[in-house]
């Protein structure tokens, strides 16, 4: 086992389309037909996907309506620390996407599609939060969770969930990690 004190930064060489560490071990390769995008462009690539903000609202509607099957705009606005008119506009957008049923000044009720996605969004949030807790993150935990959760692919989420489960079932590994 290598101690952190034994680790040394290796010089990195960039060769056409392949990144190597001086030892010759390939770290990452980029195929010629792959393109790079800014984070913002990557997030906008798929037009039929909800924005990060829409996901946050849908996740919160799911949380708030789990017990009685509905929520109200004021309750949602309060939970997200936004003004009711902002929450109302977003709920209208979610209604247009078929995620909620909503009538002005009435209840916000998730559709079948909205419930399914809301449940998945809450699961994703919990996996990321659990992972950060395992790492020992306490300061700004919610903020960090929010920043990370919207960037995960389904495969990354699946693997992160597997890792969290693995580490949760082996608390001695987590304890060893925190000792180092």
Secondary structure as UniProt FT lines:
FT   HELIX           4..6
FT   STRAND          12..15
FT   TURN            16..17
FT   STRAND          18..21
FT   TURN            22..23
FT   STRAND          26..29
FT   TURN            32..33
FT   HELIX           39..44
FT   TURN            47..48
FT   HELIX           52..65
FT   TURN            66..68
FT   STRAND          71..72
FT   HELIX           73..80
FT   HELIX           84..96
FT   TURN            97..98
FT   STRAND          100..102
FT   TURN            104..105
FT   STRAND          107..110
FT   HELIX           112..135
FT   TURN            139..140
FT   HELIX           141..149
FT   TURN            150..151
FT   HELIX           154..168
FT   HELIX           171..179
//
